[in-house]
């Protein structure tokens, strides 16, 4: 540092001392100290109030929490015990159910294996009939009568068809196969019931008259074969057949 710089530094130091020693500077310092003291006193007062409140509130909250915790632990013990009992019951149920299922399958296997072979013969009989009934040409119609109404410009076509009879016989075969399969699980066997089931196979030589209408002059596009027994009627007849067969098996 050269002489000039040192001299400038000494002047600045003297100026600083003068400023610090001035009444204005001392007043600013005093106001700042007073402001700081007031802030600290306010913070100290609030701190004391907060500590007193903490000492009053927290013990009550801790007591309430401990009471809830004790109740929770009490319930948890019961819950853990109940969960253990539930798991044990679930395991017991599963084991017993599996055991019953296994025993049932074993007994069913005995019944199936020892079933009278004539039951299988009857099942095959109805399967063959079922396949035969589904072959083309089993549904047929005979006769066709056409009546024209010049006033309404409508043609009425009437014919006879065995479509309903064929469908009834098909449903009968399906239902009979189901009944015969269940019959294998019956300890007793009555050949008379099977023979009667065969004897009651509906004939497909039953023709019903059906009619349909079409415009009088355009090309006839009416299929009277579509007019046959409703599904609900056939379901009722199959249900009746099922009831009759069960009654027959109980004889």
Secondary structure, DSSP 8 states (H G I E B T S, - for coil): --HHHHHHHHHHHHHHHHHHHSHHHHHHHHHHHHHHHHHHHHHHHHHHHHHHHHHHHHHHHHHHHHHHHHHHHHHHHHHHHHHHHHHHHHHHHHHHHHHHHHHHHHHHHHHHHTS-HHHHHHHHHHHHHHHHHTSTTSS-EEEEEEEEETTTTEEEEEEEE-HHHHHHHHHHHHHHHHHHHHHTT-SS--HHHHHHHHHT---S---EEEEEEEESSS-----GGG----HHHHHHHHHHHHHHHHHHHH-
